[in-house]
Amino acid sequence: MSNNQVRVRFAPSPTGMLHIGGARTAIYNWAFARAQGGKFILRIEDTDRERSTDENTQIILRALKWLGLDWDEGPEIGGEFGPYFQTERMQTYKDALYKLIESGDAYPCFCTKEELDAKREKANKEQGGYAGYDGTCRHLSAEEAKRRIEAGQPHVWRLKVPKDHAPITFDDEVYGHMEFPCDVMDDLILVRTDGMPTYNFAVVCDDSNMRITHVVRGDDHLSNTPRQILIYEALGLEVPTFAHLPMILGSDGKKLSKRHGATNVEEYRDAGYLPDVMVNFLALLGWSLDGETTIIPRDVLTQKFSLNRINKKDCIFDETKLDWMNGAYIRDMDVDSWANVALPWIKKTEGAKTSHINVDIDFAKSICPLLIERMVRFNEIPKKIEYFFWDDSVVLDEKSVNKVLLKEGARADEALRIAMSVLTDESNSWEFEPLQEKVKALGEKAGLKPKLIFQPIRVAVCGNMVSPPLFESIVLMKREDVIARIQFVLDKFFA
């Protein structure tokens, strides 16, 4: 289009949640608009009355906000070219249809579903396949068409595809030069019997009226593009630039679906992934900065994103790589940022509400050093820190008990009694390094290696032989609770 300013849109249908493929499309449109100093428009395509819901619309908006994809025009914001819900734009479709009727490029079709099904079945048997609508109503006289409409006969409106049209061509920003023969195009439906526009008709009207310059969408829409170009031409409208994105596949090479695990954005949010990570990771599914860089901050993406770096090859959604990236982003967070994200997860920990520990931002900051280097997702936090909230009772992992406390020759009781002698001595300051060094020194004096000293204490205090740093954890708990836990284990197994 001749408009100097780039205008792109993301146009989800509120028939479900925002899935990974849609999120990637939104990210590309948003990043392209930001890189070009253009506008990112959000449009809700809600003409599917049976499946579109307000709840789904809110889920989509919430997911986009969580990802940090701010739109310049659309729901909740408005804009010069609204409204931004298709069901509120019905007059624009009526006006466009009227224009096509007046020019002779649209005609009413009275063929019933049963008649079309019968023709399709016959064609499949006799001609080896259905070749599209046969144009039965294309040549009805204007008088006959008017008579049947006035009689209330149900009808759709079809586009009269020119019989002598040359192949439909366009230069796709991803796929390059594309060419589709026009002689195989049947007269597509523009408006259904209930008066609702079809997808192809509504999207052309909307994109033109909203001054969209670039249509960036999944390659499952590639076959729609020649049909839409025919509508643009019939309406005398300028055709935008198209860029069709590669498909996202699961690890098995098949189209990403629920069988591969989570598929919608909020499932990843609830699994403890960071929004910046999801934007970075999804941006790399089909696009690259330089073919090597993996960690791409949001500000770099919005400066460097370009359509010519999109690969037309299908891409694999690798959750192992996503976990690695999330861990890398977590390790790069400062304490305050980590604590603010972690606090809601800390509050989800069993016992957090009934414990004497004040679960606030200061507590989150205090445990940050224990976890930040040892986690991949924030949803791991509740399991990793549940021992903080046991007070004086311990939930012991059976495997850890057998492997550490009860193993023959482990001398676990000696290690626990050494710990008790240090921890019960109130002259010892409640700081992790002095406490750790004193326990270690006494253990080594008794002929115990560090592992044999600390593992029993870890199991007694944390319930498991795998936990965050031991003495750093101990000093965040009450002295009497730690002592009570160790005493409980001594009484239970070594009395």
Backbone torsions as a table, in degrees:
resi	resn	phi	psi	omega
1	MET	NA	157.6	-175.3
2	SER	-81.1	-14.0	177.9
3	ASN	-54.3	127.1	-176.7
4	ASN	-70.1	-33.6	-178.3
5	GLN	-86.3	129.5	176.5
6	VAL	-64.9	129.9	175.3
7	ARG	-132.1	118.2	179.5
8	VAL	-123.1	163.1	-177.9
9	ARG	-139.0	151.5	167.3
10	PHE	-116.7	127.0	-170.5
11	ALA	-130.2	74.8	-179.2
12	PRO	-75.6	154.8	173.6
13	SER	-98.7	126.8	-176.2
14	PRO	-81.0	50.4	177.8
15	THR	-99.2	2.5	179.6
16	GLY	-175.2	-168.1	-178.8
17	MET	-80.0	172.3	176.4
18	LEU	-81.9	110.6	-177.9
19	HIS	-90.1	170.9	-173.3
20	ILE	-58.2	-43.0	-179.8
21	GLY	-62.7	-43.1	177.8
22	GLY	-65.1	-39.5	179.0
23	ALA	-62.9	-41.6	178.3
24	ARG	-62.1	-41.9	177.2
25	THR	-61.3	-43.5	178.9
26	ALA	-62.1	-42.3	179.9
27	ILE	-61.5	-44.3	-179.2
28	TYR	-63.7	-43.8	179.0
29	ASN	-63.8	-45.4	-180.0
30	TRP	-62.8	-47.5	-178.3
31	ALA	-65.9	-38.6	178.8
32	PHE	-64.9	-43.6	178.3
33	ALA	-61.5	-43.5	-178.9
34	ARG	-66.8	-41.9	-178.7
35	ALA	-66.4	-30.1	-176.9
36	GLN	-96.4	1.0	-176.0
37	GLY	66.7	30.3	-177.1
38	GLY	-102.3	-159.2	-177.8
39	LYS	-118.5	137.9	177.0
40	PHE	-108.6	116.8	-175.6
41	ILE	-108.5	136.4	174.9
42	LEU	-108.1	124.8	179.8
43	ARG	-127.2	134.1	179.4
44	ILE	-99.6	117.6	-178.1
45	GLU	-95.7	88.2	-169.7
46	ASP	-109.9	33.0	-178.7
47	THR	-77.7	-12.4	174.2
48	ASP	-79.9	89.0	-172.1
49	ARG	-63.4	-31.0	-176.7
50	GLU	-71.8	-36.9	-173.3
51	ARG	-107.7	-17.3	-179.1
52	SER	-76.6	133.2	179.6
53	THR	-135.0	153.9	175.7
54	ASP	-64.0	-35.3	179.6
55	GLU	-60.8	-44.6	178.7
56	ASN	-65.0	-36.5	176.9
57	THR	-59.8	-45.2	-179.4
58	GLN	-65.6	-36.1	177.8
59	ILE	-63.5	-43.3	179.4
60	ILE	-63.8	-46.5	179.6
61	LEU	-61.1	-41.8	-179.4
62	ARG	-63.8	-41.2	-179.6
63	ALA	-66.0	-42.1	178.8
64	LEU	-63.9	-40.2	178.2
65	LYS	-65.2	-41.2	179.0
66	TRP	-61.9	-38.9	177.7
67	LEU	-70.9	-14.5	-179.7
68	GLY	80.5	25.2	-179.9
69	LEU	-94.3	89.1	-178.6
70	ASP	-79.2	133.8	-180.0
71	TRP	-103.7	150.3	-176.8
72	ASP	-87.8	-28.5	176.9
73	GLU	-141.1	145.5	178.2
74	GLY	145.4	-166.2	178.9
75	PRO	-53.8	142.8	178.9
76	GLU	72.8	-10.8	-178.8
77	ILE	-118.9	-40.0	-175.2
78	GLY	82.4	-160.3	-179.2
79	GLY	153.9	171.9	-174.7
80	GLU	-67.6	-26.6	-172.2
81	PHE	-113.4	25.4	178.4
82	GLY	-76.7	-176.3	0.7
83	PRO	-71.1	168.4	-171.3
84	TYR	-112.3	18.0	169.3
85	PHE	-117.0	131.2	-175.9
86	GLN	-60.9	-34.8	-178.5
87	THR	-66.1	-14.5	177.3
88	GLU	-98.2	5.8	-176.8
89	ARG	-116.3	20.5	-172.2
90	MET	-60.3	-34.1	-178.8
91	GLN	-64.4	-34.1	179.5
92	THR	-64.6	-34.4	178.7
93	TYR	-72.7	-37.7	177.4
94	LYS	-63.2	-41.2	179.9
95	ASP	-63.8	-42.1	-179.6
96	ALA	-66.8	-40.4	178.4
97	LEU	-63.7	-42.7	179.3
98	TYR	-58.4	-41.0	179.2
99	LYS	-62.1	-40.9	179.8
100	LEU	-70.0	-35.4	177.5
101	ILE	-65.8	-44.2	-179.2
102	GLU	-62.2	-36.0	-178.4
103	SER	-84.6	-5.1	-179.6
104	GLY	82.3	12.3	-178.5
105	ASP	-93.5	-1.9	176.7
106	ALA	-134.9	145.8	-179.8
107	TYR	-144.0	154.4	179.5
108	PRO	-80.3	140.9	177.8
109	CYS	-120.6	124.3	-175.0
110	PHE	-102.0	3.8	-179.9
111	CYS	-61.9	131.8	-179.8
112	THR	-82.2	164.4	177.8
113	LYS	-59.0	-39.9	-179.3
114	GLU	-64.0	-40.7	179.0
115	GLU	-65.9	-42.5	179.8
116	LEU	-66.7	-39.0	178.3
117	ASP	-63.8	-40.7	-179.7
118	ALA	-65.3	-40.9	177.8
119	LYS	-65.1	-39.0	-179.7
120	ARG	-65.9	-42.4	179.9
121	GLU	-64.4	-40.8	179.1
122	LYS	-64.7	-43.4	-179.8
123	ALA	-63.7	-38.2	179.0
124	ASN	-64.0	-34.9	-178.6
125	LYS	-80.1	-41.9	-170.5
126	GLU	-97.1	-28.1	-173.5
127	GLN	-116.2	2.5	177.1
128	GLY	79.2	14.3	177.7
129	GLY	152.4	155.9	-177.7
130	TYR	-80.0	126.5	-175.6
131	ALA	-100.0	9.2	179.6
132	GLY	99.9	178.9	-178.1
133	TYR	-60.8	134.8	-173.1
134	ASP	-87.6	2.6	175.7
135	GLY	78.0	24.5	-177.9
136	THR	-51.6	-44.7	-174.8
137	CYS	-93.3	-0.9	-175.2
138	ARG	-61.7	-33.1	-172.7
139	HIS	-106.6	15.2	174.8
140	LEU	-62.5	141.3	177.4
141	SER	-66.9	156.7	179.3
142	ALA	-60.5	-36.8	-179.1
143	GLU	-66.4	-44.5	-180.0
144	GLU	-63.8	-43.5	179.5
145	ALA	-62.1	-44.4	-179.5
146	LYS	-63.1	-42.9	-179.4
147	ARG	-59.1	-43.6	-176.3
148	ARG	-71.7	-35.2	176.9
149	ILE	-65.6	-46.5	-179.1
150	GLU	-65.3	-25.2	177.2
151	ALA	-78.9	-3.0	177.3
152	GLY	83.2	19.3	-179.6
153	GLN	-72.8	127.7	-179.5
154	PRO	-59.3	142.0	-178.9
155	HIS	-157.3	158.1	170.4
156	VAL	-110.0	169.1	173.6
157	TRP	-113.0	130.5	-178.5
158	ARG	-114.1	152.9	173.3
159	LEU	-82.2	132.1	177.6
160	LYS	-86.0	95.6	-177.9
161	VAL	-71.3	126.1	-179.0
162	PRO	-59.4	131.4	-178.8
163	LYS	-71.9	-25.3	-176.5
164	ASP	-102.6	18.8	-177.2
165	HIS	-70.1	136.3	175.3
166	ALA	-69.0	168.1	175.7
167	PRO	-52.8	143.6	-179.5
168	ILE	-84.9	123.3	-176.6
169	THR	-125.7	150.4	171.1
170	PHE	-160.0	158.0	179.4
171	ASP	-103.8	105.2	-178.8
172	ASP	-80.9	138.7	-177.2
173	GLU	-67.1	-18.3	179.8
174	VAL	-108.4	-48.9	-173.3
175	TYR	-89.2	-9.4	-179.4
176	GLY	81.7	-152.2	-176.3
177	HIS	-70.1	126.9	-179.7
178	MET	-120.3	142.7	-179.6
179	GLU	-140.8	130.0	-179.6
180	PHE	-127.2	128.9	177.4
181	PRO	-65.7	135.4	-177.7
182	CYS	-84.7	-23.2	-174.4
183	ASP	-70.4	-9.0	176.8
184	VAL	-99.1	-0.2	179.9
185	MET	-83.5	124.4	175.0
186	ASP	-86.4	174.6	-178.1
187	ASP	-76.9	97.4	-173.4
188	LEU	-70.1	151.5	179.5
189	ILE	-76.7	133.9	177.2
190	LEU	-99.9	-44.6	-177.9
191	VAL	-133.6	132.8	-177.2
192	ARG	-80.7	175.8	-178.2
193	THR	-63.2	-26.8	179.8
194	ASP	-85.6	5.2	178.5
195	GLY	87.5	-2.0	-179.2
196	MET	-84.5	136.2	178.6
197	PRO	-71.3	150.2	173.5
198	THR	-75.1	166.5	-179.7
199	TYR	-55.6	-51.4	-174.6
200	ASN	-61.2	-37.4	-179.5
201	PHE	-73.0	-47.3	-177.4
202	ALA	-63.3	-40.4	-175.5
203	VAL	-69.0	-34.0	176.4
204	VAL	-66.7	-46.7	179.1
205	CYS	-59.3	-47.0	-177.2
206	ASP	-65.4	-47.7	-177.4
207	ASP	-62.5	-37.3	178.6
208	SER	-70.7	-47.5	-178.2
209	ASN	-65.7	-27.1	179.4
210	MET	-93.1	5.9	175.7
211	ARG	61.4	37.5	179.8
212	ILE	-70.2	128.6	-178.7
213	THR	-96.2	-31.1	-177.8
214	HIS	-133.9	126.6	176.1
215	VAL	-102.4	107.3	-177.7
216	VAL	-110.1	113.9	-173.2
217	ARG	-154.9	172.4	-178.0
218	GLY	-65.8	153.6	-177.5
219	ASP	-73.8	-2.8	172.0
220	ASP	-69.6	-12.7	176.8
221	HIS	-94.5	1.2	-175.8
222	LEU	-58.7	-38.8	-179.0
223	SER	-71.8	-19.5	176.6
224	ASN	-76.5	-25.0	-171.5
225	THR	-59.6	-48.3	178.6
226	PRO	-60.4	-35.7	178.3
227	ARG	-64.9	-41.7	179.8
228	GLN	-67.9	-35.5	178.2
229	ILE	-62.9	-38.4	176.0
230	LEU	-60.1	-38.6	179.1
231	ILE	-69.7	-43.0	175.7
232	TYR	-54.3	-46.5	-177.0
233	GLU	-64.8	-43.5	-178.8
234	ALA	-63.4	-32.5	179.4
235	LEU	-87.1	-4.3	-179.0
236	GLY	70.9	32.7	-176.6
237	LEU	-104.3	153.5	177.4
238	GLU	-75.5	136.2	-177.8
239	VAL	-85.4	131.3	179.3
240	PRO	-74.1	173.7	173.3
241	THR	-82.7	137.6	-179.1
242	PHE	-109.6	145.2	172.6
243	ALA	-141.1	114.6	-177.8
244	HIS	-104.1	130.1	-170.9
245	LEU	-92.6	146.2	-180.0
246	PRO	-65.7	157.6	-179.8
247	MET	-75.2	148.5	174.3
248	ILE	-97.5	125.1	-177.5
249	LEU	-111.2	156.7	173.5
250	GLY	-79.0	178.5	-177.5
251	SER	-62.5	-20.5	179.5
252	ASP	-89.2	4.8	178.8
253	GLY	82.1	6.1	178.3
254	LYS	-104.6	160.1	-176.8
255	LYS	-52.3	133.4	-177.3
256	LEU	-58.6	130.1	-179.4
257	SER	-151.9	-177.5	-176.7
258	LYS	-61.1	-25.0	-179.2
259	ARG	-66.6	-17.8	178.5
260	HIS	-89.4	-3.1	-179.0
261	GLY	118.4	-145.8	-178.5
262	ALA	-62.4	141.8	180.0
263	THR	-128.2	-16.8	-179.7
264	ASN	-110.0	156.9	-171.0
265	VAL	-58.6	-42.7	-175.2
266	GLU	-69.2	-22.9	174.1
267	GLU	-66.4	-36.2	177.8
268	TYR	-73.3	-36.9	173.5
269	ARG	-58.8	-46.5	-176.8
270	ASP	-73.1	-13.8	176.7
271	ALA	-89.9	0.2	174.1
272	GLY	92.6	22.0	174.9
273	TYR	-88.0	151.6	178.8
274	LEU	-85.5	142.6	179.3
275	PRO	-60.7	-37.3	178.2
276	ASP	-62.8	-34.0	178.1
277	VAL	-67.5	-44.3	-179.5
278	MET	-62.7	-40.1	178.3
279	VAL	-64.7	-46.8	178.6
280	ASN	-60.3	-50.5	-175.6
281	PHE	-64.2	-47.4	-177.8
282	LEU	-68.6	-32.6	177.4
283	ALA	-60.8	-33.3	-177.9
284	LEU	-81.8	-3.5	176.6
285	LEU	-85.3	77.8	178.8
286	GLY	117.1	-6.7	-179.8
287	TRP	-136.9	152.9	175.4
288	SER	-142.2	151.7	177.5
289	LEU	-76.7	-49.0	-178.6
290	ASP	-147.4	9.5	-179.4
291	GLY	87.5	-6.5	-177.1
292	GLU	-129.0	-43.5	-173.7
293	THR	-65.9	131.8	-178.8
294	THR	-107.4	-44.0	179.0
295	ILE	-87.6	112.0	-176.5
296	ILE	-124.9	102.1	179.1
297	PRO	-57.9	155.6	-177.6
298	ARG	-55.5	-41.2	-177.4
299	ASP	-68.7	-31.6	176.5
300	VAL	-69.7	-42.2	179.4
301	LEU	-58.7	-44.2	-176.6
302	THR	-76.6	-10.7	174.9
303	GLN	-95.0	-35.8	-168.9
304	LYS	-106.8	-8.7	-174.8
305	PHE	-63.5	136.4	176.4
306	SER	-147.1	150.1	-178.8
307	LEU	-69.2	-28.0	-176.4
308	ASN	-74.8	-4.7	175.9
309	ARG	-97.9	5.1	178.5
310	ILE	-81.6	133.6	-179.2
311	ASN	-94.2	136.7	179.4
312	LYS	-82.8	-4.5	178.3
313	LYS	-77.4	137.0	177.3
314	ASP	-57.7	148.7	-175.2
315	CYS	-119.7	157.1	-176.4
316	ILE	-103.3	129.9	174.6
317	PHE	-82.8	105.2	-175.5
318	ASP	-103.6	101.1	-176.3
319	GLU	-68.1	-26.4	175.6
320	THR	-63.3	-42.3	177.4
321	LYS	-66.7	-37.3	177.6
322	LEU	-61.9	-43.3	177.7
323	ASP	-62.3	-43.6	178.9
324	TRP	-59.6	-44.9	-178.2
325	MET	-65.0	-40.5	179.3
326	ASN	-62.8	-42.3	177.3
327	GLY	-62.0	-39.5	179.7
328	ALA	-65.0	-42.0	177.7
329	TYR	-65.3	-40.8	179.9
330	ILE	-60.5	-46.7	-178.1
331	ARG	-64.4	-19.9	-179.0
332	ASP	-91.9	-0.8	-178.5
333	MET	-78.7	148.3	171.1
334	ASP	-82.5	168.0	-174.0
335	VAL	-59.1	-44.3	-177.5
336	ASP	-63.4	-44.9	179.9
337	SER	-63.4	-44.8	-180.0
338	TRP	-61.0	-45.6	-176.5
339	ALA	-62.9	-38.6	-179.3
340	ASN	-66.8	-37.3	177.1
341	VAL	-75.1	-37.5	-174.2
342	ALA	-74.4	-30.1	-171.8
343	LEU	-53.7	-46.8	178.2
344	PRO	-60.5	-34.2	178.2
345	TRP	-71.0	-37.5	177.8
346	ILE	-61.5	-41.3	-178.9
347	LYS	-67.2	-18.8	177.7
348	LYS	-80.7	-10.5	-177.1
349	THR	-65.5	135.6	180.0
350	GLU	-59.3	128.2	179.8
351	GLY	93.0	-9.2	-176.5
352	ALA	-62.2	-33.2	-177.3
353	LYS	-81.2	-22.3	-177.5
354	THR	-102.6	-7.1	-178.5
355	SER	-76.1	157.6	176.2
356	HIS	-75.0	-11.6	179.8
357	ILE	-71.1	132.6	177.4
358	ASN	-81.3	101.6	-175.8
359	VAL	-81.7	91.8	179.7
360	ASP	-135.0	-172.7	-176.2
361	ILE	-63.7	-31.7	178.8
362	ASP	-67.8	-39.0	176.6
363	PHE	-65.1	-40.8	178.2
364	ALA	-59.4	-42.8	179.0
365	LYS	-64.7	-36.1	-177.5
366	SER	-67.5	-31.1	-179.1
367	ILE	-95.0	-5.5	179.5
368	CYS	-53.4	-49.1	-178.9
369	PRO	-61.1	-23.9	-179.2
370	LEU	-76.2	-25.6	-169.2
371	LEU	-116.1	-30.9	-166.5
372	ILE	-58.5	-31.7	179.6
373	GLU	-89.2	-3.7	-170.1
374	ARG	-123.4	19.8	-177.9
375	MET	-133.7	154.7	179.2
376	VAL	-110.6	-39.3	-179.8
377	ARG	-132.8	151.5	-178.4
378	PHE	-69.6	-21.0	178.7
379	ASN	-72.1	-4.7	175.1
380	GLU	-78.9	-17.5	-172.6
381	ILE	-58.3	-51.0	-176.5
382	PRO	-54.4	-42.0	-179.3
383	LYS	-69.7	-37.0	-176.6
384	LYS	-70.8	-27.7	-172.5
385	ILE	-117.0	10.0	-175.8
386	GLU	-59.5	-27.4	-178.3
387	TYR	-64.6	-22.3	178.2
388	PHE	-61.4	-27.8	-169.9
389	PHE	-104.8	16.8	179.2
390	TRP	-85.0	-9.0	-173.6
391	ASP	56.4	-118.8	-175.7
392	ASP	-99.8	5.7	178.6
393	SER	-106.3	152.5	-175.4
394	VAL	-124.1	136.9	172.5
395	VAL	-104.4	106.4	-171.8
396	LEU	-92.3	132.5	174.7
397	ASP	-77.8	123.8	-173.1
398	GLU	-61.2	-41.6	-180.0
399	LYS	-62.4	-42.2	-179.8
400	SER	-66.6	-38.1	178.0
401	VAL	-60.7	-47.8	-177.6
402	ASN	-68.8	-37.2	-175.2
403	LYS	-82.1	-28.1	-173.8
404	VAL	-111.7	-50.2	-173.8
405	LEU	-81.6	-40.4	-171.7
406	LEU	-103.4	1.2	-179.8
407	LYS	-66.2	135.3	-177.0
408	GLU	-62.3	131.4	178.8
409	GLY	81.5	5.3	-176.6
410	ALA	-74.7	-25.4	179.9
411	ARG	58.0	36.7	-177.8
412	ALA	-62.8	-37.0	-179.2
413	ASP	-62.7	-36.5	178.7
414	GLU	-64.8	-43.6	179.7
415	ALA	-61.5	-41.3	-178.8
416	LEU	-68.3	-37.2	179.8
417	ARG	-71.2	-34.5	175.1
418	ILE	-62.8	-43.9	178.5
419	ALA	-61.3	-42.2	179.9
420	MET	-61.4	-39.0	-178.4
421	SER	-64.8	-32.6	179.4
422	VAL	-82.0	-46.1	-174.4
423	LEU	-71.3	-28.8	179.3
424	THR	-82.5	-12.4	179.0
425	ASP	-83.4	101.6	-174.6
426	GLU	-69.6	-6.1	174.4
427	SER	-76.0	-16.7	175.4
428	ASN	-82.4	123.2	-179.1
429	SER	-64.9	145.7	-176.5
430	TRP	-83.3	66.8	178.9
431	GLU	-130.4	142.3	-167.3
432	PHE	-67.5	-40.1	-176.5
433	GLU	-66.7	-49.4	177.9
434	PRO	-59.9	-43.1	-179.5
435	LEU	-63.7	-45.7	-179.4
436	GLN	-61.4	-43.9	-177.8
437	GLU	-67.9	-37.3	179.3
438	LYS	-68.3	-41.9	178.0
439	VAL	-64.6	-43.5	179.8
440	LYS	-61.0	-44.6	-178.3
441	ALA	-63.5	-43.9	179.1
442	LEU	-66.1	-37.5	179.0
443	GLY	-65.5	-45.8	179.5
444	GLU	-64.8	-34.8	177.2
445	LYS	-62.9	-31.1	179.3
446	ALA	-87.0	1.6	177.6
447	GLY	86.4	22.1	179.2
448	LEU	-102.4	132.2	174.2
449	LYS	-72.8	156.4	-176.9
450	PRO	-51.0	-41.2	-178.9
451	LYS	-62.3	-40.8	-179.5
452	LEU	-72.6	-19.0	177.2
453	ILE	-81.7	-50.9	-167.8
454	PHE	-85.4	-31.0	-177.2
455	GLN	-62.1	-45.0	177.3
456	PRO	-61.6	-38.1	178.4
457	ILE	-64.9	-40.6	179.4
458	ARG	-60.7	-45.8	-179.3
459	VAL	-65.1	-41.5	-178.3
460	ALA	-66.6	-36.9	-175.7
461	VAL	-90.2	-40.3	-173.6
462	CYS	-105.0	-9.5	176.7
463	GLY	83.5	-5.7	-173.4
464	ASN	-149.9	151.6	179.5
465	MET	-81.3	-4.3	175.8
466	VAL	-119.2	114.9	-179.7
467	SER	-158.3	170.3	173.5
468	PRO	-60.9	170.2	-177.6
469	PRO	-45.3	131.3	-168.5
470	LEU	-67.1	-63.3	-173.4
471	PHE	-72.0	-26.4	171.8
472	GLU	-63.0	-31.8	175.9
473	SER	-75.1	-43.7	-176.3
474	ILE	-55.8	-45.2	-174.5
475	VAL	-71.9	-10.3	175.3
476	LEU	-88.9	-3.5	178.5
477	MET	-108.4	166.6	177.2
478	LYS	-70.2	140.1	179.4
479	ARG	-56.4	-44.7	-176.2
480	GLU	-65.7	-31.3	178.7
481	ASP	-70.5	-42.3	179.1
482	VAL	-62.0	-45.9	179.0
483	ILE	-61.5	-42.2	-179.0
484	ALA	-63.4	-37.8	179.6
485	ARG	-65.1	-45.9	-179.8
486	ILE	-64.9	-40.0	178.8
487	GLN	-64.0	-37.8	178.1
488	PHE	-59.3	-44.3	-179.9
489	VAL	-68.1	-40.1	177.2
490	LEU	-61.3	-45.1	-179.3
491	ASP	-65.9	-37.0	-174.9
492	LYS	-73.9	-38.5	-172.6
493	PHE	-114.6	-18.6	-171.2
494	PHE	-131.1	17.2	-179.9
495	ALA	-71.8	NA	NA
